[in-house]
Structures are given as C-alpha cells and as structure tokens.
Amino acid sequence: MPLKSNDSRWGGIAQGLHWLMALAILGNGILGLVMVDMSRGMSKLNTFAIHKSIGLTVLALLILRVCWRLFDKKPRDEPMPRWQRLAAHATHGLLYLFMLAIPLSGWLYNSAHGNPLQWFKWFNLPALIEKNETLAETLSEVHESLFWILVVVLVAHVGGALVHHWFERDNTLLRMLPFARLRSRNKGDNP
C-alpha cells in the first residue's frame, strides 16, 4: 500500500492516522466515562493522568494529520447526491473541530483547576489560564458536553460509512481500510 493517497483511496499514512486517532478517541472516551465513577485514590489519579495524556496525544496527532493533509492528495469523492456530499464534508469538518476543541477544553479545565499537566510523566505542559475554580466547573461541563456532541457526530460518520458500504455498495469505507480491495465502478458512474 502506498504511503500517499491517490485518486481512488487514502494512503497508508492517512489511514494510519485515521485509525490510530479513532482508537485513541474511543478508548479515551470510555476511560473518561469510567474514571468519573471511580472512588478517590491513587488509582483514580493515575487514570485521570492517562486520560489527559491520551487527550494530548489526540491533539498532537490532529496537528500531524492536518499538516499531512496539506501535502497529501485527497481521493476524489465517491459518486453520490449533492446533499450527501455536503453532509459528509460537514461531518468531517465537525469531527476535526471536536478533535481540537475537546483536548483544548480539557487542557483549559485542567489549568483552571490548578492541576499540573504531564504527558505520560515525561514532561510538563504549561497552564493555559490562571487557576479559577468557578471557571473550572464551567469548563468541565463544556468538556463533557463537547464529548457527547462528538458521540453524535461519530455515529453519523460511522453510520454514513456503513450505509455507503452495505446499501450504496461503493468504496467510501473500503478506501480507508488497509489492504481492502476496492469495488469496481459501474460504467454509468461518474469518474
């Protein structure tokens, strides 16, 4: 599989970043839901630290992904009605927005709470704002609300890919799967 994308499919680097981020976001979302119900203690503190580190990793991967996207060719869209194309592009735009907003809101929340922020205990990151407990409460709610909105957008994203795969029978999903064989186009399809 080529590392760069071409007209028909995403390349290995784009696919790798996509699936690595998908796993990190899914895992971190589950971790976030579990950790809030944990009893106080070192186990909960360590789980929060891991959650924060994964969130920072998602932010770093997003920056890398956007930089790669600036230099990588985008496969052409699969033939579909205009409203589906617009919905797909809007959904992707929202995904990128939330992949940025959620880690940043967590970082802001952590800063306002006055907690140190470390990346896997390797190095500390600076606070983005001064300590402010009232603001920290608001940012905590913002962080959680953004997560639940992301869940809705992810359901739309995955649902759309599955509809295209099972019902439209096109390559929308296959071109993002490593080693998947693309379906041949019908002669009447648009190039």
Buried (B, 14 or more C-beta within 10 A) or exposed (E): EEEEBBEEBBBBBBBBBBEBBBEBBEBBBEBBEEBEEEEEEEEBEEBBBBBBBBBBBBBEBBEBBEEBBEEBEEBEEBBBEEEBEEBBEEBEEBBBBBBBBBBBBBBBBBBBBEBEBBBEEEEEBEBEBEEBEEBBEEBBEBBBEBBEBBEEBBEBBEEBBEBBBEEBEBBBBBBBBEEBEEEEBEEEEEE
